[in-house]
Amino acid sequence: MAILETRELNKWFGGLHVTGNVDFTLEQGEIHCLIGPNGAGKSTFFRLILGEHLPTSGTILYAGEDITHAKPFQRIGKGISVKFQVPGIFKALSVRHNLTIALQDHYPVSRLDEEIDRLLEFLKLTEAQRQLAGNLSHGQKQWLEIGMAIGLKPRLLLLDEPTAGMTPDETFATGEMVQELNRQGVTVLAVEHDMAFVRQIAQRVTVLHFGKIFAQGTIDEIVADERVTAIYLGEAHA
Ligand SMILES: Nc1ncnc2c1ncn2[C@@H]1O[C@H](COP(=O)(O)OP(=O)(O)OP(=O)(O)O)[C@@H](O)[C@H]1O
């Protein structure tokens, strides 16, 4: 079953056709990576799914329901959550306090502490829970942000370059977190440039180019596609 579908989705910014007639299907339960050259329209596609941009034309379906014109908070309420590239954490508050703010409206007080403890452990942040979020390493800040996105128990998690700026060890640990979330039933759509990470997590890959779907398949199929190498991977691995 498809958890997300876009049909003939188009977005124009003035004369720029940034999303070009995109028919995209995300199956419930998969980890899907979106790759493509800079300016290919990946972030715009995310913002359309989230409702931060409205499409010029076309339809977005979430679990079969038309959400094309739903407000962002309504989409979040339906189970879509996002982690953007720039961490949106409260730097002057402790790690635990950040998670408390993210979760407090969604759990009864009696369960809140237990839920935060569980999340801290998952994020490898138990030891750091009393530190100010601003003092965390770059990778830990990204994990805290992932925690704030998954605390709401989304059905669909969107990740925008989740490993940007991470060390290889942090990147690998992030991949393990994403896989564990997926085992727990979360469908994941990630924009990512790091091909080692894509190989670690992706069950399917979509290549965007000039706002259009250029290729789709498993990571092995994508890497073996000479047309993809010509527009993207050649440059990424030069
Ligand atoms: N709000 C906007 N107004 C006008 N043009 C925009 C707007 N947002 C994005 N664009 C343009 O749309 C095109 C696609 O941008 P987008 O950020 O979606 O690409 P991307 O694939 O995410 O790129 P990157 O990998 O560099 O993040 C670019 O040419 C960009 O300049």
The ligand as an SDF file (V2000), in Angstrom:
LIG
                    3D

 31 33  0  0  0  0  0  0  0  0999 V2000
   11.2580   29.9930   -2.7900 N   0  0  0  0  0  0  0  0  0  0  0  0
   11.8990   29.9360   -3.9780 C   0  0  0  0  0  0  0  0  0  0  0  0
   11.7640   30.9170   -4.9000 N   0  0  0  0  0  0  0  0  0  0  0  0
   12.3820   30.8450   -6.0920 C   0  0  0  0  0  0  0  0  0  0  0  0
   13.1820   29.8310   -6.4920 N   0  0  0  0  0  0  0  0  0  0  0  0
   13.3790   28.8340   -5.6020 C   0  0  0  0  0  0  0  0  0  0  0  0
   12.7430   28.8200   -4.3070 C   0  0  0  0  0  0  0  0  0  0  0  0
   13.1210   27.6830   -3.6580 N   0  0  0  0  0  0  0  0  0  0  0  0
   13.9380   27.0300   -4.5110 C   0  0  0  0  0  0  0  0  0  0  0  0
   14.1040   27.6970   -5.6690 N   0  0  0  0  0  0  0  0  0  0  0  0
   14.8900   27.2700   -6.8350 C   0  0  0  0  0  0  0  0  0  0  0  0
   14.4160   25.9980   -7.2000 O   0  0  0  0  0  0  0  0  0  0  0  0
   15.4850   25.1690   -7.6540 C   0  0  0  0  0  0  0  0  0  0  0  0
   15.4950   23.8760   -6.8500 C   0  0  0  0  0  0  0  0  0  0  0  0
   15.8930   24.1630   -5.5110 O   0  0  0  0  0  0  0  0  0  0  0  0
   15.8790   23.0670   -4.3520 P   0  0  0  0  0  0  0  0  0  0  0  0
   16.4280   23.7350   -3.1190 O   0  0  0  0  0  0  0  0  0  0  0  0
   14.5490   22.4420   -4.2740 O   0  0  0  0  0  0  0  0  0  0  0  0
   16.9300   22.0050   -4.9070 O   0  0  0  0  0  0  0  0  0  0  0  0
   17.7370   20.8720   -4.1400 P   0  0  0  0  0  0  0  0  0  0  0  0
   17.7490   19.6930   -5.0510 O   0  0  0  0  0  0  0  0  0  0  0  0
   17.1720   20.6800   -2.7820 O   0  0  0  0  0  0  0  0  0  0  0  0
   19.1850   21.4710   -4.0410 O   0  0  0  0  0  0  0  0  0  0  0  0
   20.3540   21.2050   -2.9330 P   0  0  0  0  0  0  0  0  0  0  0  0
   20.8230   19.7930   -3.1200 O   0  0  0  0  0  0  0  0  0  0  0  0
   21.3840   22.2240   -3.3130 O   0  0  0  0  0  0  0  0  0  0  0  0
   19.7360   21.4640   -1.5860 O   0  0  0  0  0  0  0  0  0  0  0  0
   16.7520   25.9830   -7.5080 C   0  0  0  0  0  0  0  0  0  0  0  0
   17.0490   26.5420   -8.7670 O   0  0  0  0  0  0  0  0  0  0  0  0
   16.3600   27.0580   -6.5060 C   0  0  0  0  0  0  0  0  0  0  0  0
   17.1090   28.2380   -6.7190 O   0  0  0  0  0  0  0  0  0  0  0  0
  1  2  1  0
  2  3  1  0
  2  7  2  0
  3  4  2  0
  4  5  1  0
  5  6  2  0
  6  7  1  0
  6 10  1  0
  7  8  1  0
  8  9  2  0
  9 10  1  0
 10 11  1  0
 11 12  1  0
 11 30  1  0
 12 13  1  0
 13 14  1  0
 13 28  1  0
 14 15  1  0
 15 16  1  0
 16 17  2  0
 16 18  1  0
 16 19  1  0
 19 20  1  0
 20 21  2  0
 20 22  1  0
 20 23  1  0
 23 24  1  0
 24 25  2  0
 24 26  1  0
 24 27  1  0
 28 29  1  0
 28 30  1  0
 30 31  1  0
M  END
$$$$
